[in-house]
Amino acid sequence: MHYGFDEEEEAFRAEVARWAEKVLAPHYQSDDKAAEFRRQQASDMAQMGLTGLRIPEEYGGQEATAVIAGIAAEEVGRADFNAGYLIINTALISDILVRNCHEEQKRAWLPGIAAGEIVPCIMITEPGAGTDAAALGLKATPHGDDAWMLNGEKTSITLGMAADRAVVLARTGGPGARGVSAFWVDLNGPGISRSAFDDLGARAIGRASIHFDQVRVTRADLIGEEGGGFVSVMQGFDYSRAIIGLLCLGAAEQSLDEAIRWARDRVAFGKPIGTFQGVSFPLAECATYVAGARHVCYEALWRKDNDREHSAEAAMAKFWAPKLAVDVIHQCLLTLGHVGYSTEHKVGQRLRDVIGLEIGDGTAQVSKLVISRNLLGRAFAP
């Protein structure tokens, strides 16, 4: 069994790592303080091909494998965790559009995402519907023969303050998943207002609530079939959750590297603190757990690339990797001591930022539900 990257993947990893350290890392802390998304970041990432990874070449993308997308997220996560949200969003949304849109829509919508001109987001969560996404209530009321009017609210939307376009799930029919359709909505049109959250971490991504007041969409904006929005959108989350896991692990790996250097350089009682088991053993445990979680993430992406079932593996990646990353970064902060507790060091910001993905894009409980149903069978699981 081969566990390493091939030559092309390793070359890509090294290139992204060098670029991210040079271009993204210097802005990580300042973007957090400004609490807003820099548009230049989208342009910079587009020039590296990171916003078009999962878009076919004919629409301006890289047509990269899911594994390549994971590599990009891991290396970007090392340099600027919050920049990785653009990889997650563009990869997930591109996958949804490629699978469900007709040719005219693909040619109209995908090139702008690949070029970094369109920052996309996805709108599922509502004040009364989060985990139970099939219960969402944003109403799409028929308006003539080929249009609808959207009314309601979406909340906790990643990149909600910055996004230009959104995949919006709205209720076009009766109750349940089959009454939900997906639309590609221009967020700069009339009837849309936004309000930002003041968050603990990931402040640069502009999490927001979006209000729709008589927002008109047409059949040309419909993604896939009417009533098929919930199923078509949820299918994309399987592999994107493994990308989320690698983004979190990238932040943990960078923190671990910094703690290891500190354990070598910091001297106490006349010798490096790494010579004390109380310092070195926790770092050894962290490295072991990170290696295991990383394999789970890449297995899910490899399965995606090879058309194999990967829901359980992606769910494992989603609940384990963010939690583990939080624990590892916390341990690294403790290893760094008073140096790590200062806001001048990045480790504290990474801790705040990664916590958000213990919640976003599916809670640990939902992931465990997917895993248990895979293990036991739906009739014998919750």
C-alpha positions in Angstrom: 0.0 0.0 0.0 1.4 3.4 -1.0 1.2 6.1 1.5 3.2 8.9 -0.1 2.4 11.5 -2.6 3.5 10.9 -6.2 6.0 13.2 -7.8 3.4 15.6 -9.2 1.6 15.8 -5.9 4.8 16.4 -3.9 5.9 19.1 -6.4 2.4 20.8 -6.0 2.6 20.5 -2.2 6.1 22.2 -2.1 5.0 24.9 -4.5 1.9 25.8 -2.5 3.8 25.7 0.8 6.4 28.2 -0.5 3.8 30.5 -2.0 1.5 30.4 1.1 4.4 31.2 3.4 5.4 34.2 1.2 2.0 35.6 0.2 -0.6 34.5 2.8 1.2 34.1 6.1 2.1 37.8 6.5 -1.6 38.8 6.5 -2.9 36.1 8.8 -2.9 38.2 12.0 -3.6 41.5 10.4 -6.7 40.2 8.7 -8.0 38.8 12.0 -7.6 42.2 13.6 -9.3 43.9 10.7 -12.1 41.3 10.8 -12.8 41.4 7.1 -12.0 39.4 4.0 -9.4 41.0 1.7 -10.5 40.8 -2.0 -6.8 40.7 -3.0 -6.6 37.3 -1.3 -9.1 35.9 -3.8 -7.0 37.3 -6.7 -3.8 35.9 -5.2 -5.2 32.5 -4.7 -6.7 32.5 -8.2 -3.3 33.2 -9.7 -2.0 30.0 -8.0 -5.0 28.1 -9.3 -6.4 27.5 -5.9 -9.9 28.8 -6.6 -10.4 26.6 -9.6 -9.0 23.4 -8.4 -12.2 21.3 -9.0 -13.3 23.2 -12.1 -12.8 21.5 -15.5 -10.1 23.1 -17.7 -12.6 24.1 -20.3 -14.2 26.5 -17.8 -10.9 28.0 -16.7 -10.1 25.6 -13.8 -7.4 23.1 -13.0 -9.5 19.9 -13.1 -7.5 18.7 -10.1 -8.1 15.5 -8.1 -9.7 15.7 -4.6 -6.4 14.7 -3.2 -4.7 17.7 -4.7 -7.5 19.9 -3.2 -6.7 18.4 0.1 -3.0 19.1 -0.3 -3.8 22.7 -1.0 -5.9 23.0 2.1 -3.3 21.4 4.3 -0.5 23.7 3.2 -2.7 26.9 3.2 -3.9 25.9 6.7 -0.3 26.0 7.8 0.2 29.6 6.6 -3.2 31.2 6.9 -6.0 29.1 8.2 -8.8 31.5 7.2 -7.6 31.7 3.6 -8.4 27.9 3.5 -12.1 28.7 3.6 -11.9 30.0 0.0 -10.5 26.6 -1.0 -13.3 24.8 0.9 -16.1 27.0 -0.6 -14.8 27.0 -4.2 -14.1 23.2 -4.2 -17.5 22.3 -2.7 -19.6 24.8 -4.8 -17.7 24.0 -8.0 -18.4 20.3 -7.5 -22.1 21.0 -7.0 -22.3 23.2 -10.1 -20.3 20.8 -12.3 -22.5 17.9 -11.3 -25.9 19.6 -11.6 -25.8 22.4 -14.0 -26.4 22.5 -17.8 -23.7 23.6 -20.2 -24.9 27.2 -20.5 -24.9 27.7 -16.7 -21.4 26.1 -16.4 -20.0 28.5 -19.0 -21.6 31.5 -17.3 -20.8 30.7 -13.7 -17.6 28.6 -13.4 -15.0 30.8 -15.1 -15.6 33.7 -12.6 -15.0 31.4 -9.6 -11.8 30.0 -11.1 -10.5 33.5 -11.9 -11.2 34.7 -8.3 -13.6 37.3 -9.6 -16.6 35.6 -8.0 -16.3 34.8 -4.3 -19.0 32.1 -3.7 -20.8 30.9 -0.6 -23.4 28.3 0.2 -26.5 29.1 2.2 -28.2 26.3 4.0 -28.4 27.1 7.8 -31.3 29.2 9.1 -32.2 30.4 12.6 -34.5 27.4 13.0 -32.8 24.9 10.8 -29.2 23.9 11.1 -28.4 20.3 11.5 -31.9 19.4 10.3 -31.3 21.2 7.0 -34.3 19.5 5.3 -36.5 21.5 7.7 -35.4 24.8 6.2 -38.0 27.4 5.7 -36.6 30.1 3.4 -39.6 30.4 1.0 -39.5 30.5 -2.8 -42.9 31.7 -3.9 -43.8 31.2 -7.6 -43.8 34.5 -9.5 -45.1 34.0 -13.0 -44.3 30.9 -15.1 -40.5 30.8 -14.6 -39.6 32.8 -11.5 -39.8 32.7 -7.7 -39.5 35.4 -5.0 -37.2 34.5 -2.1 -38.2 35.6 1.4 -36.6 34.7 4.7 -33.2 34.5 6.4 -30.1 32.4 6.2 -27.6 32.6 9.1 -24.0 31.6 10.0 -22.9 31.9 6.4 -19.2 31.5 5.8 -17.9 34.4 3.7 -21.4 35.8 3.9 -20.2 39.4 4.1 -17.8 39.1 1.2 -19.5 36.7 -1.3 -20.8 37.8 -4.7 -22.9 34.8 -5.4 -24.4 32.0 -3.4 -25.9 28.5 -3.7 -29.2 29.1 -1.8 -31.4 26.3 -0.7 -35.1 27.4 -0.6 -38.4 25.7 -0.2 -40.3 25.5 -3.5 -42.6 22.7 -2.5 -44.0 20.8 0.4 -42.2 19.7 3.7 -39.1 17.6 3.8 -36.0 17.4 1.5 -38.0 16.9 -1.7 -39.6 20.3 -1.4 -36.2 22.0 -1.5 -34.6 23.6 -4.6 -31.2 25.2 -5.1 -30.6 28.6 -6.8 -27.5 30.5 -7.9 -28.2 33.9 -6.5 -26.6 37.3 -7.1 -26.0 38.7 -3.6 -25.5 42.3 -4.9 -29.0 42.5 -6.2 -32.1 44.3 -4.6 -33.8 42.9 -1.6 -30.7 41.4 0.1 -29.2 42.7 3.3 -26.4 41.3 5.4 -25.3 41.5 9.1 -22.0 40.3 10.3 -21.2 38.3 13.4 -18.6 39.3 16.0 -16.9 36.0 16.4 -14.4 34.4 18.7 -12.2 33.2 15.8 -12.1 33.1 12.0 -12.9 36.8 12.1 -11.5 37.3 8.6 -14.1 35.2 6.8 -17.1 37.5 7.5 -19.6 35.0 8.9 -23.0 36.6 8.5 -26.8 36.5 8.4 -28.4 37.2 5.1 -32.0 38.5 4.8 -34.0 38.0 1.6 -36.9 40.4 1.0 -38.7 39.7 -2.3 -35.6 38.6 -4.1 -36.4 37.5 -7.6 -34.8 34.4 -9.1 -35.7 32.7 -12.4 -35.5 29.2 -13.8 -32.2 30.1 -15.4 -30.8 30.4 -11.8 -32.1 27.0 -10.8 -29.4 24.4 -10.1 -30.5 21.0 -11.3 -34.1 20.0 -11.0 -36.8 21.7 -9.0 -37.1 19.8 -5.7 -33.7 18.2 -6.1 -31.7 20.9 -4.4 -31.2 19.2 -1.0 -29.9 15.9 -2.4 -27.7 17.5 -5.0 -26.0 19.9 -2.5 -25.6 17.4 0.3 -23.7 15.0 -1.9 -20.9 17.5 -2.2 -20.3 17.7 1.5 -18.9 14.1 1.8 -15.5 14.9 0.3 -15.4 18.6 1.3 -15.5 17.5 5.0 -12.1 15.7 4.4 -10.7 18.9 3.0 -11.9 20.7 6.2 -10.1 18.1 8.2 -6.8 18.7 6.4 -7.2 22.5 6.7 -7.4 22.0 10.5 -4.5 19.6 10.6 -2.4 22.0 8.6 -2.8 24.6 11.4 -2.0 21.9 14.0 1.1 20.7 12.1 2.5 24.3 11.9 1.9 24.7 15.6 3.6 21.4 16.3 6.6 22.4 14.3 6.9 25.6 16.3 6.5 23.8 19.6 9.2 21.3 18.6 11.6 24.1 17.7 10.9 25.7 21.1 11.5 22.4 22.9 15.0 22.3 21.3 15.9 26.0 21.8 14.4 26.8 25.2 16.8 25.9 28.1 15.7 25.2 31.6 17.7 23.7 34.5 20.7 23.8 32.2 19.4 21.8 29.3 16.8 21.9 26.5 13.3 21.4 27.8 12.7 18.7 25.2 14.9 16.5 27.2 12.2 16.4 29.9 9.5 13.7 29.3 6.8 16.0 30.5 7.6 18.2 27.4 8.5 15.7 24.8 6.0 13.0 25.4 2.9 15.2 24.8 4.5 16.3 21.6 5.1 12.7 20.6 1.4 11.9 21.3 0.3 14.9 19.2 2.4 13.9 16.2 1.1 10.3 16.4 -2.6 11.4 16.5 -2.1 13.9 13.7 -0.5 11.2 11.5 -3.5 9.0 12.0 -6.1 11.7 11.3 -4.2 12.8 8.2 -4.4 9.3 6.8 -8.2 9.2 7.3 -8.6 12.5 5.5 -6.5 11.4 2.5 -8.2 8.0 2.4 -11.6 9.8 2.0 -10.2 11.9 -0.8 -8.5 9.0 -2.5 -11.8 7.1 -2.4 -13.6 10.1 -3.9 -11.1 10.2 -6.8 -11.5 6.4 -7.4 -15.3 6.5 -7.3 -15.5 4.5 -4.0 -17.9 5.1 -1.2 -16.4 7.6 1.2 -19.2 9.0 3.4 -18.0 7.3 6.6 -14.3 8.2 6.0 -15.3 11.9 5.3 -17.4 11.9 8.5 -14.5 10.5 10.5 -12.3 13.2 9.1 -14.8 15.9 9.9 -15.4 15.1 13.6 -11.9 13.9 14.5 -9.5 16.3 12.7 -11.0 19.6 14.0 -11.2 18.3 17.6 -7.8 16.8 17.4 -6.4 20.0 15.9 -7.8 22.1 18.8 -6.3 19.7 21.3 -2.9 19.7 19.6 -2.7 23.5 19.2 -3.7 23.9 22.8 -0.9 21.6 23.9 1.5 23.5 21.6 0.5 26.7 23.3 1.2 25.2 26.7 4.6 24.0 25.5 5.4 27.5 24.3 4.3 28.9 27.7 4.0 32.7 28.2 5.4 33.2 24.6 2.4 31.2 23.1 -0.1 33.0 25.3 0.8 36.4 23.8 -1.2 37.7 20.9 2.1 38.4 19.1 2.3 34.6 18.5 0.0 33.0 15.9 -0.7 29.8 18.0 -3.5 31.5 20.0 -5.2 32.7 16.9 -5.0 29.3 15.4 -6.7 27.9 18.5 -9.6 30.4 18.2 -9.9 29.8 14.5 -9.9 26.0 14.4 -12.6 25.8 17.1 -15.1 27.2 14.5 -14.8 24.1 12.4 -15.8 21.8 15.3 -19.2 23.5 14.7 -19.4 24.5 11.0 -20.2 22.2 8.1 -21.6 19.5 10.3 -21.2 18.9 14.1 -19.4 15.9 15.5 -22.8 14.4 16.5 -23.9 14.4 12.8 -20.6 12.9 11.7 -20.9 10.1 14.3 -24.5 9.5 13.1 -23.2 8.9 9.5 -20.4 6.6 10.8 -22.7 4.6 13.0 -25.3 4.1 10.2 -22.4 2.9 8.0 -21.2 0.5 10.6 -24.5 -0.9 11.9 -26.9 -0.3 9.0 -29.6 2.4 9.1 -32.2 0.0 10.8 -29.8 -0.6 13.7 -28.4 2.9 14.3 -29.9 6.2 15.6 
